[in-house]
Amino acid sequence: MSEEHKKLENIAIEWLYSNNCSLFAQEVPVGYEIADALGIKTQYGINTIYYIEAKVSKSDLMCKKQKLIYRKSVEYNKDIDFYYLIVSDTLIIPNDIYPKWGVINSRSEERRVGKECRSRWSP
């Protein structure tokens, strides 16, 4: 793992903490994948789960593994509420790339807000 990737993971943890997550960790197994950072915020007895992937380069962003994680997050996942990418400042992500995921830059600022990926209410 590169120093830049580790730095982004640490910024992700700081972002989760600043967003009132009471539990957070790095390198967390989630199904068959490993989240670079995962956080849980509990409010009024409801858990909200944040999954964050750190991306240093365009090739890292567009690799098969990342595309598969995105597809699974949109089509199958019922446990994670929000997905985010945390990226280096030099990496620009167009709005049509992973549109349901939020984007955080290396200054811990949200460039794009994540859309909730699961429905909390069953019919």
Salt bridges, closest charged atoms under 4 A:
GLU9 OE2 - HIS5 ND1 3.71
GLU9 OE1 - LYS6 NZ 3.68
GLU33 OE2 - LYS72 NZ 3.72
ASP36 OD2 - HIS5 NE2 3.43
GLU53 OE1 - LYS55 NZ 3.26
ASP60 OD1 - LYS55 NZ 3.85
GLU75 OE1 - ARG71 NE 3.74
ASP81 OD1 - ARG118 NE 2.40
ASP81 OD1 - ARG120 NH2 3.38
ASP89 OD2 - ARG107 NH1 2.84
ASP89 OD1 - ARG111 NH2 3.81
GLU109 OE1 - ARG107 NH2 3.28
GLU116 OE2 - ARG120 NE 3.10
